[in-house]
């Protein structure tokens, strides 16, 4: 029997922006009791206000053990039981990528995810907890209602950079590498809408609660990749303009292609993506970027 989210206590680290914020908005709407944690308390309080002011905000630097312990203690003393969902992974260059694909990260970012996933598995073996590792691919887009989106200054995510260029915030988009083993020579990635990813988190949390003795590891992507040039073409279509591309050498640590095999998550969870369309992802990212400019008083 599936347990509902209503009334569950969930700690969300990195809750002030991006994936964490999208997940907070989703869970709050389903009645969860949230502990919102991030480094910038003012952004947590702004998020909490938008959610009705009913959640606990805790300024936390998760790289510091003492602050993590204080976060857990605060949550336990204020709200009682804690349910957690942690998602990490790291792959190499093989495609399409199934959960059984050997994990051979080729950059520090991937290694950090792999180490976290191994620690979760070891902890679950030694203690009575279960976990879900959702292996994200390239998260993109923004909340369809315009409540949140990527707002990090100096972002490097391709779709974020491209819509900034479309709005005149950048004068071009750099294309790093045109000699990859892909149809047009540019890197291929599996882009997933942030709202579909948030929905997958909610379903995974319900599955963990329904079967406390089972842990899960699942890819979270659409199973289709788009090249850098295809993404830039989509931005051109959505904006009805042409953004300038500047060809640059490859960057170290960038694989040719990363495309998920989402068979397991589709077989395990009743997850049906709603925004698995590149132009839709770009359109939501563009709308958020325009709203961000308005909020910041930019032209």
DRENDO-1510 file (C-alpha; in Angstrom, 1 decimal, always signed):
<recs>
REC; n; res; u; v; w
REC; 1; UNK; +0.0; +0.0; +0.0 .
REC; 2; UNK; +1.5; +3.3; -1.1 .
REC; 3; UNK; +1.9; +5.9; +1.7 .
REC; 4; UNK; +1.0; +9.4; +0.8 .
REC; 5; UNK; +3.2; +12.4; +1.1 .
REC; 6; UNK; +0.7; +14.3; +3.3 .
REC; 7; UNK; +2.2; +14.8; +6.8 .
REC; 8; UNK; +5.7; +13.4; +6.0 .
REC; 9; UNK; +8.7; +15.2; +7.4 .
REC; 10; UNK; +11.3; +15.8; +4.7 .
REC; 11; UNK; +14.7; +17.6; +4.9 .
REC; 12; UNK; +15.6; +19.3; +1.6 .
REC; 13; UNK; +19.2; +20.5; +1.4 .
REC; 14; UNK; +20.0; +23.1; -1.3 .
REC; 15; UNK; +16.3; +24.1; -1.1 .
REC; 16; UNK; +16.8; +27.7; -2.0 .
REC; 17; UNK; +17.1; +27.3; -5.8 .
REC; 18; UNK; +17.0; +24.9; -8.7 .
REC; 19; UNK; +16.1; +21.3; -8.2 .
REC; 20; UNK; +15.7; +21.7; -4.4 .
REC; 21; UNK; +13.3; +24.5; -4.8 .
REC; 22; UNK; +11.2; +22.7; -7.4 .
REC; 23; UNK; +11.0; +19.7; -5.1 .
REC; 24; UNK; +10.0; +21.9; -2.1 .
REC; 25; UNK; +7.2; +23.4; -4.2 .
REC; 26; UNK; +5.9; +20.0; -5.2 .
REC; 27; UNK; +6.1; +18.4; -1.8 .
REC; 28; UNK; +4.6; +21.4; +0.0 .
REC; 29; UNK; +1.6; +21.3; -2.3 .
REC; 30; UNK; +1.1; +17.7; -1.3 .
REC; 31; UNK; +1.0; +18.4; +2.4 .
REC; 32; UNK; +4.6; +17.4; +3.4 .
REC; 33; UNK; +6.2; +19.1; +6.4 .
REC; 34; UNK; +9.5; +20.5; +5.2 .
REC; 35; UNK; +12.8; +21.4; +6.7 .
REC; 36; UNK; +14.4; +23.8; +4.1 .
REC; 37; UNK; +18.2; +24.0; +4.4 .
REC; 38; UNK; +20.7; +26.0; +2.4 .
REC; 39; UNK; +23.5; +28.5; +3.0 .
REC; 40; UNK; +21.5; +31.6; +2.4 .
REC; 41; UNK; +18.8; +32.0; +5.0 .
REC; 42; UNK; +17.1; +35.0; +3.3 .
REC; 43; UNK; +16.4; +32.9; +0.2 .
REC; 44; UNK; +15.0; +30.1; +2.3 .
REC; 45; UNK; +12.7; +32.5; +4.1 .
REC; 46; UNK; +11.6; +33.9; +0.7 .
REC; 47; UNK; +10.8; +30.4; -0.5 .
REC; 48; UNK; +9.0; +29.5; +2.8 .
REC; 49; UNK; +6.9; +32.7; +2.5 .
REC; 50; UNK; +5.8; +31.7; -1.0 .
REC; 51; UNK; +4.7; +28.3; +0.4 .
REC; 52; UNK; +2.6; +29.9; +3.1 .
REC; 53; UNK; +5.3; +30.2; +5.8 .
REC; 54; UNK; +4.6; +26.8; +7.3 .
REC; 55; UNK; +8.0; +25.2; +7.0 .
REC; 56; UNK; +11.2; +25.2; +9.1 .
REC; 57; UNK; +14.2; +27.1; +7.6 .
REC; 58; UNK; +17.7; +26.2; +8.8 .
REC; 59; UNK; +20.8; +27.9; +7.5 .
REC; 60; UNK; +23.2; +25.0; +6.8 .
REC; 61; UNK; +26.5; +24.5; +5.1 .
REC; 62; UNK; +26.3; +20.7; +4.3 .
REC; 63; UNK; +30.1; +20.6; +3.8 .
REC; 64; UNK; +30.5; +21.1; +7.6 .
REC; 65; UNK; +29.7; +18.1; +9.8 .
REC; 66; UNK; +28.7; +20.1; +12.8 .
REC; 67; UNK; +26.1; +22.1; +10.8 .
REC; 68; UNK; +24.7; +18.9; +9.4 .
REC; 69; UNK; +24.3; +17.5; +12.9 .
REC; 70; UNK; +22.6; +20.7; +14.0 .
REC; 71; UNK; +20.3; +20.5; +11.1 .
REC; 72; UNK; +19.2; +17.0; +11.9 .
REC; 73; UNK; +18.8; +17.9; +15.6 .
REC; 74; UNK; +16.7; +20.9; +14.8 .
REC; 75; UNK; +14.5; +19.0; +12.5 .
REC; 76; UNK; +14.0; +16.1; +15.0 .
REC; 77; UNK; +13.3; +18.4; +18.0 .
REC; 78; UNK; +10.8; +20.6; +16.0 .
REC; 79; UNK; +9.1; +18.1; +13.8 .
REC; 80; UNK; +9.8; +14.6; +15.1 .
REC; 81; UNK; +10.3; +11.8; +12.5 .
REC; 82; UNK; +12.5; +12.6; +9.5 .
REC; 83; UNK; +12.3; +11.1; +6.1 .
REC; 84; UNK; +15.2; +11.7; +3.7 .
REC; 85; UNK; +15.7; +11.3; +0.0 .
REC; 86; UNK; +19.3; +11.6; -1.4 .
REC; 87; UNK; +20.2; +11.4; -5.1 .
REC; 88; UNK; +23.6; +11.0; -6.6 .
REC; 89; UNK; +25.7; +9.1; -9.2 .
REC; 90; UNK; +28.5; +9.2; -11.7 .
REC; 91; UNK; +28.9; +7.6; -15.1 .
REC; 92; UNK; +31.6; +7.7; -17.7 .
REC; 93; UNK; +31.2; +7.9; -21.5 .
REC; 94; UNK; +29.1; +4.8; -22.3 .
REC; 95; UNK; +25.7; +5.1; -23.9 .
REC; 96; UNK; +22.8; +4.5; -23.5 .
REC; 97; UNK; +23.5; +4.3; -19.7 .
REC; 98; UNK; +21.6; +1.7; -17.7 .
REC; 99; UNK; +21.9; +1.4; -13.9 .
REC; 100; UNK; +24.1; -1.6; -14.4 .
REC; 101; UNK; +26.6; +0.3; -16.7 .
REC; 102; UNK; +30.0; +0.4; -15.0 .
REC; 103; UNK; +30.5; +3.7; -13.2 .
REC; 104; UNK; +33.7; +5.2; -14.4 .
REC; 105; UNK; +33.5; +9.0; -13.9 .
REC; 106; UNK; +35.9; +11.1; -16.0 .
REC; 107; UNK; +35.7; +14.3; -13.9 .
REC; 108; UNK; +35.7; +15.2; -10.1 .
REC; 109; UNK; +32.0; +16.1; -10.2 .
REC; 110; UNK; +31.1; +12.6; -11.3 .
REC; 111; UNK; +33.5; +11.0; -8.7 .
REC; 112; UNK; +31.9; +13.0; -5.9 .
REC; 113; UNK; +28.5; +11.7; -6.8 .
REC; 114; UNK; +29.7; +8.1; -7.0 .
REC; 115; UNK; +31.4; +8.3; -3.6 .
REC; 116; UNK; +28.1; +9.7; -2.1 .
REC; 117; UNK; +26.2; +6.8; -3.6 .
REC; 118; UNK; +28.6; +4.3; -2.2 .
REC; 119; UNK; +28.4; +5.8; +1.3 .
REC; 120; UNK; +24.6; +5.6; +1.1 .
REC; 121; UNK; +24.7; +1.9; +0.2 .
REC; 122; UNK; +27.2; +1.2; +3.1 .
REC; 123; UNK; +25.1; +3.1; +5.6 .
REC; 124; UNK; +21.9; +1.3; +4.5 .
REC; 125; UNK; +23.7; -2.0; +4.9 .
REC; 126; UNK; +24.8; -1.1; +8.5 .
REC; 127; UNK; +21.7; +0.7; +9.7 .
REC; 128; UNK; +17.9; +0.3; +9.3 .
REC; 129; UNK; +17.5; +3.0; +6.7 .
REC; 130; UNK; +16.7; +2.9; +3.0 .
REC; 131; UNK; +17.5; +5.3; +0.2 .
REC; 132; UNK; +16.9; +6.2; -3.4 .
REC; 133; UNK; +19.7; +7.3; -5.7 .
REC; 134; UNK; +18.1; +9.1; -8.6 .
REC; 135; UNK; +20.8; +9.4; -11.2 .
REC; 136; UNK; +20.0; +12.8; -12.9 .
REC; 137; UNK; +21.0; +13.6; -16.4 .
REC; 138; UNK; +21.0; +17.2; -17.6 .
REC; 139; UNK; +18.4; +19.1; -15.6 .
REC; 140; UNK; +16.9; +22.0; -17.5 .
REC; 141; UNK; +13.8; +24.2; -17.9 .
REC; 142; UNK; +12.0; +26.0; -15.1 .
REC; 143; UNK; +8.8; +25.9; -13.2 .
REC; 144; UNK; +5.9; +26.1; -15.7 .
REC; 145; UNK; +4.1; +28.6; -13.3 .
REC; 146; UNK; +7.2; +30.8; -13.2 .
REC; 147; UNK; +7.8; +30.4; -9.5 .
REC; 148; UNK; +11.4; +29.2; -9.8 .
REC; 149; UNK; +14.3; +28.5; -12.1 .
REC; 150; UNK; +18.0; +28.6; -12.3 .
REC; 151; UNK; +19.3; +31.9; -11.0 .
REC; 152; UNK; +23.0; +31.2; -10.4 .
REC; 153; UNK; +25.3; +34.0; -11.6 .
REC; 154; UNK; +27.8; +32.9; -14.1 .
REC; 155; UNK; +25.9; +29.6; -14.9 .
REC; 156; UNK; +27.5; +27.2; -17.4 .
REC; 157; UNK; +24.5; +25.1; -18.2 .
REC; 158; UNK; +23.9; +25.2; -22.0 .
REC; 159; UNK; +20.2; +26.0; -22.0 .
REC; 160; UNK; +20.6; +28.7; -19.4 .
REC; 161; UNK; +23.5; +30.2; -21.3 .
REC; 162; UNK; +21.6; +30.1; -24.6 .
REC; 163; UNK; +18.5; +31.8; -23.3 .
REC; 164; UNK; +20.7; +34.5; -21.7 .
REC; 165; UNK; +22.3; +35.1; -25.1 .
REC; 166; UNK; +18.8; +35.3; -26.7 .
REC; 167; UNK; +17.9; +38.0; -24.2 .
REC; 168; UNK; +21.1; +40.0; -24.8 .
REC; 169; UNK; +22.7; +39.1; -21.5 .
REC; 170; UNK; +25.6; +37.4; -23.4 .
REC; 171; UNK; +26.9; +38.3; -26.9 .
REC; 172; UNK; +27.4; +34.7; -28.0 .
REC; 173; UNK; +27.4; +31.0; -27.0 .
REC; 174; UNK; +30.6; +29.1; -26.9 .
REC; 175; UNK; +30.5; +25.6; -28.5 .
REC; 176; UNK; +33.2; +23.5; -26.8 .
REC; 177; UNK; +34.3; +20.9; -29.3 .
REC; 178; UNK; +33.0; +20.0; -32.8 .
REC; 179; UNK; +34.9; +16.7; -33.3 .
REC; 180; UNK; +33.0; +14.4; -30.9 .
REC; 181; UNK; +31.8; +11.0; -32.1 .
REC; 182; UNK; +28.3; +12.3; -32.6 .
REC; 183; UNK; +26.2; +13.0; -35.7 .
REC; 184; UNK; +27.1; +16.7; -35.9 .
REC; 185; UNK; +30.3; +16.6; -33.9 .
REC; 186; UNK; +29.1; +18.3; -30.8 .
REC; 187; UNK; +28.4; +16.8; -27.4 .
REC; 188; UNK; +25.0; +15.0; -26.9 .
REC; 189; UNK; +23.1; +15.1; -23.6 .
REC; 190; UNK; +19.8; +13.8; -22.2 .
REC; 191; UNK; +17.9; +16.9; -21.0 .
REC; 192; UNK; +15.2; +16.5; -18.4 .
REC; 193; UNK; +12.7; +19.1; -17.3 .
REC; 194; UNK; +13.2; +20.1; -13.6 .
REC; 195; UNK; +9.4; +19.7; -12.9 .
REC; 196; UNK; +9.5; +16.1; -14.2 .
REC; 197; UNK; +12.5; +15.5; -12.0 .
REC; 198; UNK; +10.7; +16.9; -8.9 .
REC; 199; UNK; +7.8; +14.6; -9.7 .
REC; 200; UNK; +10.1; +11.6; -9.8 .
REC; 201; UNK; +11.5; +12.6; -6.3 .
REC; 202; UNK; +8.0; +12.6; -4.9 .
REC; 203; UNK; +7.2; +9.1; -6.3 .
REC; 204; UNK; +10.5; +7.8; -5.1 .
REC; 205; UNK; +9.9; +9.1; -1.6 .
REC; 206; UNK; +6.5; +7.4; -1.6 .
REC; 207; UNK; +8.1; +4.1; -2.7 .
REC; 208; UNK; +10.7; +4.3; +0.1 .
REC; 209; UNK; +8.0; +4.8; +2.7 .
REC; 210; UNK; +5.9; +2.0; +1.3 .
REC; 211; UNK; +8.8; -0.5; +1.5 .
REC; 212; UNK; +11.2; +0.5; +4.2 .
REC; 213; UNK; +13.4; -2.5; +3.6 .
REC; 214; UNK; +14.1; -1.7; -0.1 .
REC; 215; UNK; +16.5; +0.8; -1.5 .
REC; 216; UNK; +16.4; +2.0; -5.1 .
REC; 217; UNK; +18.8; +3.2; -7.7 .
REC; 218; UNK; +17.3; +4.6; -10.9 .
REC; 219; UNK; +18.2; +6.7; -13.8 .
REC; 220; UNK; +16.1; +9.9; -14.3 .
REC; 221; UNK; +16.1; +11.0; -17.9 .
REC; 222; UNK; +14.1; +10.7; -21.0 .
REC; 223; UNK; +16.3; +8.3; -23.0 .
REC; 224; UNK; +16.8; +10.7; -25.8 .
REC; 225; UNK; +19.8; +13.0; -26.4 .
REC; 226; UNK; +20.2; +16.3; -28.1 .
REC; 227; UNK; +23.5; +17.8; -29.4 .
REC; 228; UNK; +24.8; +21.3; -28.5 .
REC; 229; UNK; +23.8; +22.4; -32.0 .
REC; 230; UNK; +20.3; +20.9; -31.7 .
REC; 231; UNK; +19.8; +22.8; -28.4 .
REC; 232; UNK; +20.9; +26.1; -29.9 .
REC; 233; UNK; +18.6; +25.4; -32.9 .
REC; 234; UNK; +15.7; +24.9; -30.5 .
REC; 235; UNK; +16.5; +28.2; -28.8 .
REC; 236; UNK; +16.5; +29.9; -32.3 .
REC; 237; UNK; +13.0; +28.3; -33.0 .
REC; 238; UNK; +11.5; +29.4; -29.7 .
REC; 239; UNK; +12.8; +32.9; -29.9 .
REC; 240; UNK; +12.5; +33.4; -33.6 .
REC; 241; UNK; +16.1; +34.7; -33.8 .
REC; 242; UNK; +19.6; +33.4; -34.3 .
REC; 243; UNK; +22.1; +33.4; -31.5 .
REC; 244; UNK; +25.7; +33.6; -32.4 .
REC; 245; UNK; +27.8; +30.4; -31.9 .
REC; 246; UNK; +31.5; +30.6; -31.4 .
REC; 247; UNK; +33.4; +27.3; -31.9 .
REC; 248; UNK; +36.0; +26.6; -29.2 .
REC; 249; UNK; +38.3; +23.6; -28.4 .
REC; 250; UNK; +37.0; +20.8; -26.3 .
REC; 251; UNK; +36.9; +21.1; -22.5 .
REC; 252; UNK; +38.7; +18.4; -20.5 .
REC; 253; UNK; +36.3; +15.9; -18.8 .
REC; 254; UNK; +33.4; +16.3; -21.3 .
REC; 255; UNK; +32.2; +12.9; -22.7 .
REC; 256; UNK; +30.9; +12.6; -26.2 .
REC; 257; UNK; +27.5; +11.5; -25.2 .
REC; 258; UNK; +25.4; +10.8; -22.1 .
REC; 259; UNK; +21.9; +9.4; -22.6 .
REC; 260; UNK; +19.9; +7.6; -20.0 .
REC; 261; UNK; +18.2; +4.3; -20.2 .
REC; 262; UNK; +15.0; +5.1; -18.1 .
REC; 263; UNK; +13.5; +1.6; -18.3 .
REC; 264; UNK; +13.9; +0.9; -14.6 .
REC; 265; UNK; +12.3; +4.0; -13.3 .
REC; 266; UNK; +9.4; +3.6; -15.7 .
REC; 267; UNK; +8.9; +0.0; -14.5 .
REC; 268; UNK; +9.3; +0.8; -10.8 .
REC; 269; UNK; +7.4; +4.0; -10.4 .
REC; 270; UNK; +4.2; +5.4; -12.0 .
REC; 271; UNK; +6.3; +8.2; -13.5 .
REC; 272; UNK; +5.0; +9.8; -16.6 .
REC; 273; UNK; +7.0; +12.8; -17.8 .
REC; 274; UNK; +4.9; +15.8; -18.7 .
REC; 275; UNK; +7.5; +18.1; -20.3 .
REC; 276; UNK; +9.6; +15.7; -22.4 .
REC; 277; UNK; +9.9; +18.1; -25.3 .
REC; 278; UNK; +13.0; +20.2; -26.0 .
REC; 279; UNK; +11.1; +23.3; -27.2 .
REC; 280; UNK; +9.0; +23.2; -24.1 .
REC; 281; UNK; +12.0; +23.0; -21.9 .
REC; 282; UNK; +13.6; +25.9; -23.7 .
REC; 283; UNK; +10.4; +27.9; -23.6 .
REC; 284; UNK; +10.1; +27.5; -19.8 .
REC; 285; UNK; +13.7; +28.4; -19.3 .
REC; 286; UNK; +13.3; +31.5; -21.5 .
REC; 287; UNK; +10.2; +32.6; -19.6 .
REC; 288; UNK; +12.0; +32.3; -16.3 .
REC; 289; UNK; +15.0; +34.2; -17.6 .
REC; 290; UNK; +12.7; +37.1; -18.6 .
REC; 291; UNK; +11.0; +37.1; -15.2 .
REC; 292; UNK; +14.5; +37.0; -13.6 .
REC; 293; UNK; +15.4; +40.1; -15.5 .
REC; 294; UNK; +12.2; +41.9; -14.3 .
REC; 295; UNK; +12.9; +40.9; -10.7 .
REC; 296; UNK; +16.4; +42.2; -10.9 .
REC; 297; UNK; +15.4; +45.4; -12.8 .
REC; 298; UNK; +17.4; +44.5; -15.9 .
REC; 299; UNK; +16.4; +45.7; -19.3 .
</recs>
